[in-house]
Amino acid sequence: MLNDKSIFSAETVNSPESPESPESNKSDSITRKRFYLQPLCGIFVPLAFAAYYLWTYLVWLRPSSNPLADNNKTPPNGKYVWWSWFFIGAIGLNISDYTLGGVEAAMMMTDTFKPKTAEQVKMHRNLRWSSLRDWGTVTQDGYKAGNVPGTKVTGVNQGSMGSRFSADIINAASYLWTLDLTPQIPSGGAFYVPLNSSITTNVLKPNTLPSTAREIFLTAQAPVPITGSIWGAILKYNCSEVHRLDEFTILNQRINSSNPAYVQPAAYNDTDIAYFYTLDDGSSISVMSQLNGGFVNVAAFVEVGMSTGVSDILDRAPSLGYTSTSLGLDQEEVMELALWQTFWNPPGTFGNFTNVQDPIQELEDEHYEPQNPFGDGYPWDGNMSAIGIRCTSSSVTGTATVNGLVGTYTDFERENPSMDRFPTPRLSIGVPLMFLLLQQAAPDFVDYGYKGGLKSLGNYSVNYTVLNTKYDWITPLFMAANPDIDLDETSPRFAYYSSLIQTSELRDAFITAY
């Protein structure tokens, strides 16, 4: 279309920087090409489709309109009506493209919508004008590739990323997570996706982070769309439900109750314990109990499998940040979680309670609470059913060319942050540390490394290492998962839930964590 000189006047094509030529003054005498068929199609074809729809309904589909029609039978000649709508659907999109192409050309000849520079004319190449995203590109005025002077951006950049203690970042994320708040991107709320991505960004309104990010680029924000080269981070994360033990790749190697090294329930009688053990491949499994001191009416166990083991994180946490050359977008971290639950309802509690639905059968009663906390005179069922999720994630920092007018990025090149102070933990490491808090380790071990001193659990053939004791992990987990709660029984210091956490709620909670 750009090669058809009769479409544009010389005034439209010449940019403001171009000197006027004598020929340009003759443009007003050139008869502009008019597009009649496209607007006529835009007016009458939708009306024809609407009329045909009403006719097919009134004549063939409404039972009272046809004495031969019967709700229990196929309408007479119904297959012809079906095939007619199939034909309309097949040609409808092409008619739409054809019509909007004419509308585009007509708009470009008006004083209001005509391109004012050669840059804007170029925007009309290689785009499908039936797409609202591409229409947004042209209707936004005043943006072009490169840095726009005076545009104020807000957010972390290459120099400021390492200016906060890692513990402060993790604690702030943990706090917001337990409030079950939807993470908000500040200012313009923009993120960018690769070309042909299945994720669609909103270039006109602030975005929320997607529930599954196959690949997004997150960078500093501005109140207007920005284009050009900018530094940021590519994030990938996904969590899926697990319904069978063999769907795990780490927790399927757990020490089960038939193993002599299995920690028996009596070990948890005095206090709740969090401990981990390392597998042969360097991954780890952490076990945490919640039988003594939770602030909800649920007793529980959880096991967390991590592909980068806890021992490895303790030994070299500072080297696992974004300056590590051995970690990139292709090195996906795995976090798996199995949660066992049962109600811990004091005598006299009444109501309808929902237990675990669709549990992992192979993990049934692998953890349980044999002791009756209310005494032998009251009924007690300490059996526990398990649910599970599996999450993968990776991230890397670098520079990319972003196009805020269509929400895409290209030409990414890895470029580490200038972390001369604190090594901000990667996304994959930060999320498990929101949940696995270390009581015996210094809170700044992520920044400076761990200096040793963790104790072993008992005398076992497996090296169980204690991470924490008397730690309430179940209250924030339930707040993040947000299952049904009985507000009539709940008090400010004790929450009565009428449902245990279900698999989908557990998955959504950790998606929010990422």
Secondary structure, 3 states (H helix, E strand, C coil): CCCCCCCCCHHHHCCCCCCCCHHHHHHHHCCCCCCCHHHHHHHHHHHHHHHHHHHHHHHHHCHHHCCCCCCCCCCCCHHHHHHHHHHHHHHHHHHHHHHHHHHHHHHHCCCCCCCCCHHHHHCCCCCCCCCHHHHHHHHCCCCCCCCCCCCCCECCCCCCCCCCCHHHHHHHHHHHHHCCCCCECCCCCCCEECCCCCCCCCCCCCCECCCCEEEEEEECECCCCCEEEEEEEEEEEEEEEECCHHHCCCHHHCCCCCCCCCCCHHHHCCCCEEEEEECCCCCEEEEEEECCCCCECEEEEEEEEECCCHHHHHHHHHHHECCCCCCCCCCCEEEEEEEEEEECCCCCCCCCCECCCCCCHHHCCCCECCCCCCCCCCCCCCECEEEEEEEEEEEEEEEEEEECCCCEEEEEEECCCCCCCCCCECHHHHHHHHHCCCCCCCCCHHHHCCCCCCCECCCCCCCCEEEEECCCCHHHHHHHHCCCECCCCCECCEECECECCCHHHHHHHHHHHC
